Amino acid sequence: MPLILRAKVIVVGDSTAGKSSLVQMFHSDGQHFPKNYSMTTGVELVVKSCMLPQTQGDQVEMYLYDCAGKDAYSDVVEKYVQKPDLCILVYDVTSEASFSRCAQWLAKLPKLGRSGAVPTALVANKSDLDNRRIVTASQGQEMAQNNGLLYFEASAKEAHGVDAPFIELAKKYAELYAERCSQMTEIASSGRA
């Protein structure tokens, strides 16, 4: 019988980084790229099942909380993002400010109430805009490495690299679940000895 896990995934980053586009492209299997910019006010929720590769139908049902990037909505956002299982932090490769503020987003994660580190993917979005790129791949990789994050380059507009961060986080979540199950089995069996 296939295993179905459920995970709360927060998608954060500055406004105009392309968070909503990334989420919508993942949710629609690359079929729906928003043609017009519409700023997220508060939090928008979508649900998408992510099949785990090399399993017998195991999947992670991802509850994706697409969060507003504007400080004006921070109080509203904080109500919805408590105790995330996974996090996707998105920045715009054409914006140094968007990249720099990733450190502030990372500093907020431990305050969201989840014990232990929240598995996080750092996504360099808008990689199709190479001629306007300011933040290099090596800068993004360095930030990811220094903070224990997974790193991905994506272009929501070109549907390039959109699924990878979600799939890798789903796999990580399943691994952590298996580890917790193993620990619980050990505890239970040691109590019987």
N, C-alpha and C positions, 0 to 999 in steps of 0.2 A: 504494500500500500504506500503510495507516495506521501512524502512528508510535506506539509504546508505550514510555513512559518509566517508570522506577521511582524512587520517592522515599521516603526515610526521613523521616517526619514525627513530631516529638515534640509531645505535648500536655501542657503543664505549667501549674502554678498551684497555689494553696493547696487543701487538702482542703475539700470541700463547695462548691467553686466551680461544680461541675457539669460537670467535664471528661468523666467517663465517660458522663453523660447526653448530652452534646453528641456524643461519638464514636458512641455507640450509635444515636442518632437519625439521624446522617449515614449510618452503616453500613447501617441498616435502611430507608433512604429514608423516614424519618419514621414508621415503623410501630411502633417499639419504644421507649417511654419507660419506664425502670425505675421501678416503683411504690414500691419500698422502697429506702432508701439502703443501699448496700453499699460500704464503704470499700475502695479499691484498695490492695492491699499489694504493693509492687514495681511491676511493669510488666505491662500487658495489651496484647497485640498483636492487631490486626484489620487485614485488608487490604480495600481498597475501590478499585475503578477509578473514575476521575473523567474523564468525557468532556469534551474541550475544545471549547467552543462555537466555531462558525464555522470548523471544520476538517473534513476528510474522514475522520472517525472516529478522529482522534488522541486518545490518552488518557494519563493519568498514573495508574499503579498506585501507590496510596498505602499504604505500610506504616505504620499509625498506632500509635505507641507511647503508650498512655494511662498516664501516670506518676503514681505516688502523690504526694500533696502534703505528706504528713507528713515532718518531718525525720528521724524514726526510720527511714525507708526510703531515705534519701538515698544511702547507699553502694550499695544494690542498684540504684537507679534510675540512678546515674551509670555503671554498667557497661553499661547498655543504650542510653544516649542519646548515646554518643560519635558524632561526625561526622554530625549530622543535616543533611538537605538543606533542610528547612523546619521551622518551629516555629509552634505555636498556643499562645498564652499566654492563659489564661482567668482572669477574676476575676468575683466575685459583686457585682452592683450594690448589694446590700443590706449589704455588708461593707466598711467603710473599711480594715480590716486586710488583707483579701484584695487590695484595690487597691494599698495601700501596698507590699505585699511583691512586687508585680510588678517593682519596681526591682531587687530581689535576684535574681529569676529572670532578668532581662535581663543582669545582671552575670555570671551563670554561663555564658551562651551562648558568649562568645568562648573560654572555657576548655574547650569540648567537642571541640576539635581540628579543626574545619573551617576551612580557609583562606578568608578573606573573610567578609563578613557573611552571616548566615543569614536569608533572607527570613522575616519573622515577622508574624503577624496577632495583634492584641490584640482579644480577644473579651469584651465586656461581657455576661455571661450573666445570666439571670433577669430580663430586661427586662420580663417580664409582671408583676413585683412592683412596679409603679410606685408604689403607695401606701407601700411600705416602702423605696423607693430612697434611698440615701445618697450614692452616687457618681454625679454628673451625667454626662450624655453629653459635655458640654464638657470635663470633667476627663479623661475617657478619650481624647477626641480630642486634647487637648493633650499627654498622655503619648505617644500614638502619633506625633504630629507631631514632638515633641522627640527621639524615638528612631528615626525613620525606619520606623515600623511601619504596616501596614494596620490600619484600625479597623473593627470590626463590632459591632453590637448584636444579641443573639440571645436567644431563649427556647427552650431544649431542650424544656421541658414543653409549650409551645404549638406547637412545630415551626416557629417563626418565625425566619428568618435563619440557620438551621442550616447550610445548604449553602454560603452565600456565602463564608465564609472559606476553606473547602476548595477551592472552584472558583477563587477569585482566586489562591490560592497555587499551585494547579496551573498556571494560566496563566502566572504569574510564573516558575515552574520551567521551563516549556516555552520561554519567552522567553530565559531564561539559557542553556538548552541550545542554542538557535539561535545566540545570540551566541558561545558557545564553539565551535560548529561553524564559524561564519564566521571566527573568529580562527584556527582550525586550518587552514582552507582558505587563508587569506592567508599563513600561515607556510609551508605546503607549497609554494604557488606562488612565494613570494619565494625559496625555496631552489633552485628550478629555474631562476631567471632568471640 
